[in-house]
Amino acid sequence: MFHYKVNGELELRLFELRHAEILFALVEQNRDRLRAWLSWVDDSQSSQDTEKFIINSLQEFTSERGFAAGIWFHNQLVGSIGLHDISWSDRKATIGYWLSETVEGKGIMTNACRAIINYAFQELKLHRMTIRVQPENHRSRAIPERLGFQKEGILRQDNWMYDRYIDLIVYGLLADEWQCDRAGSLGIVVETAR
Ligand SMILES: CC(C)(COP(=O)(O)OP(=O)(O)OC[C@H]1O[C@@H](n2cnc3c(N)ncnc32)[C@H](O)[C@@H]1OP(=O)(O)O)[C@@H](O)C(=O)NCCC(=O)NCCS
């Protein structure tokens, strides 16, 4: 299992089936605002749908293609972060995330991304990370910008969002650009065995 203690109040834990109900409840609480930026929200209508998501995520983890982890703040589930589309030939991957509205504005997601990037560059020895964001999603764009990603370009009409195609900005970061001051304290990988 993947378990990363970022600091005394923040941990990332691989999703397991027993988390399905609380994860679905969090999606329900945040449904409208998540739907504005994420294309999977209408596919999540019950905790059984969330179970399917968790099973897919665990398969992703065991086949070393990525994973999805819960963000736990003071031992409460407050969001999700994923490392996806790992390409071992190109040594690259992409990060996706969302957070409950109740805990926005505290730097939780910036710190969670920092932990995933440290893990990807230092443990997995990846070479390149990307984050894809809608141009109008200013809160989300601030995260890669804060962490020193470069805005590399716009993928035109790259994603189908319910009733229309949307553009995505690609932010990219290379391993040798990941500076110690941005990496911050390294946190602790508690467990990564499968
Ligand atoms: C995108 C999203 C995760 C951003 O959440 P967020 O809380 O703004 O991001 P962070 O947790 O990194 O917090 C940053 C804020 O905390 C503040 N902050 C406080 N302490 C901080 C710290 N130690 N480090 C960084 N920022 C800190 C920052 O100044 C910033 O506040 P501001 O927005 O008032 O400038 C959230 O809005 C969300 O889930 N949105 C809906 C889903 C979504 O858009 N997902 C992404 C799709 S690409």
The ligand as an SDF file (V2000), in Angstrom:
LIG
                    3D

 48 50  0  0  0  0  0  0  0  0999 V2000
   -8.0500   23.1720   -7.3380 C   0  0  0  0  0  0  0  0  0  0  0  0
   -8.1120   23.0760   -5.8220 C   0  0  0  0  0  0  0  0  0  0  0  0
   -7.5330   21.7520   -5.3540 C   0  0  0  0  0  0  0  0  0  0  0  0
   -7.3070   24.2330   -5.2260 C   0  0  0  0  0  0  0  0  0  0  0  0
   -7.4630   24.2450   -3.8210 O   0  0  0  0  0  0  0  0  0  0  0  0
   -6.7120   25.3570   -2.9490 P   0  0  0  0  0  0  0  0  0  0  0  0
   -7.1210   25.1880   -1.5550 O   0  0  0  0  0  0  0  0  0  0  0  0
   -6.8490   26.6800   -3.5910 O   0  0  0  0  0  0  0  0  0  0  0  0
   -5.1780   24.9290   -3.1140 O   0  0  0  0  0  0  0  0  0  0  0  0
   -4.1750   24.7140   -1.8970 P   0  0  0  0  0  0  0  0  0  0  0  0
   -4.7490   23.6970   -0.9670 O   0  0  0  0  0  0  0  0  0  0  0  0
   -2.8490   24.4490   -2.4720 O   0  0  0  0  0  0  0  0  0  0  0  0
   -4.2190   26.1100   -1.1340 O   0  0  0  0  0  0  0  0  0  0  0  0
   -3.7080   27.2880   -1.7240 C   0  0  0  0  0  0  0  0  0  0  0  0
   -4.2580   28.4570   -0.9420 C   0  0  0  0  0  0  0  0  0  0  0  0
   -3.8480   28.3220    0.4150 O   0  0  0  0  0  0  0  0  0  0  0  0
   -2.9640   29.4060    0.7620 C   0  0  0  0  0  0  0  0  0  0  0  0
   -1.9280   28.8170    1.5970 N   0  0  0  0  0  0  0  0  0  0  0  0
   -1.9270   28.8680    2.9520 C   0  0  0  0  0  0  0  0  0  0  0  0
   -0.8690   28.1910    3.4210 N   0  0  0  0  0  0  0  0  0  0  0  0
   -0.1900   27.7270    2.3590 C   0  0  0  0  0  0  0  0  0  0  0  0
    0.9880   26.9400    2.1990 C   0  0  0  0  0  0  0  0  0  0  0  0
    1.6800   26.5100    3.2550 N   0  0  0  0  0  0  0  0  0  0  0  0
    1.4160   26.6080    0.9540 N   0  0  0  0  0  0  0  0  0  0  0  0
    0.7170   27.0170   -0.1260 C   0  0  0  0  0  0  0  0  0  0  0  0
   -0.4070   27.7680   -0.0470 N   0  0  0  0  0  0  0  0  0  0  0  0
   -0.8580   28.1090    1.1810 C   0  0  0  0  0  0  0  0  0  0  0  0
   -2.5050   29.9640   -0.5670 C   0  0  0  0  0  0  0  0  0  0  0  0
   -2.1640   31.3360   -0.4560 O   0  0  0  0  0  0  0  0  0  0  0  0
   -3.7510   29.7840   -1.4020 C   0  0  0  0  0  0  0  0  0  0  0  0
   -4.7210   30.7080   -1.0110 O   0  0  0  0  0  0  0  0  0  0  0  0
   -5.3910   31.7450   -2.0620 P   0  0  0  0  0  0  0  0  0  0  0  0
   -6.1440   30.9100   -3.0420 O   0  0  0  0  0  0  0  0  0  0  0  0
   -6.2370   32.5720   -1.2020 O   0  0  0  0  0  0  0  0  0  0  0  0
   -4.2340   32.4280   -2.6930 O   0  0  0  0  0  0  0  0  0  0  0  0
   -9.5870   23.1940   -5.3130 C   0  0  0  0  0  0  0  0  0  0  0  0
  -10.0560   24.4870   -5.6010 O   0  0  0  0  0  0  0  0  0  0  0  0
  -10.5150   22.1850   -5.9720 C   0  0  0  0  0  0  0  0  0  0  0  0
  -10.5460   21.0240   -5.5910 O   0  0  0  0  0  0  0  0  0  0  0  0
  -11.3050   22.6300   -6.9810 N   0  0  0  0  0  0  0  0  0  0  0  0
  -12.3120   21.8020   -7.6160 C   0  0  0  0  0  0  0  0  0  0  0  0
  -11.7230   20.6380   -8.4040 C   0  0  0  0  0  0  0  0  0  0  0  0
  -10.6230   21.0600   -9.3470 C   0  0  0  0  0  0  0  0  0  0  0  0
  -10.6500   22.1210   -9.9200 O   0  0  0  0  0  0  0  0  0  0  0  0
   -9.6230   20.1630   -9.4980 N   0  0  0  0  0  0  0  0  0  0  0  0
   -8.4980   20.4180  -10.3770 C   0  0  0  0  0  0  0  0  0  0  0  0
   -8.8060   20.1070  -11.7750 C   0  0  0  0  0  0  0  0  0  0  0  0
   -7.3740   20.4350  -12.8120 S   0  0  0  0  0  0  0  0  0  0  0  0
  1  2  1  0
  2  3  1  0
  2  4  1  0
  2 36  1  0
  4  5  1  0
  5  6  1  0
  6  7  2  0
  6  8  1  0
  6  9  1  0
  9 10  1  0
 10 11  2  0
 10 12  1  0
 10 13  1  0
 13 14  1  0
 14 15  1  0
 15 16  1  0
 15 30  1  0
 16 17  1  0
 17 18  1  0
 17 28  1  0
 18 19  1  0
 18 27  1  0
 19 20  2  0
 20 21  1  0
 21 22  1  0
 21 27  2  0
 22 23  1  0
 22 24  2  0
 24 25  1  0
 25 26  2  0
 26 27  1  0
 28 29  1  0
 28 30  1  0
 30 31  1  0
 31 32  1  0
 32 33  2  0
 32 34  1  0
 32 35  1  0
 36 37  1  0
 36 38  1  0
 38 39  2  0
 38 40  1  0
 40 41  1  0
 41 42  1  0
 42 43  1  0
 43 44  2  0
 43 45  1  0
 45 46  1  0
 46 47  1  0
 47 48  1  0
M  END
$$$$
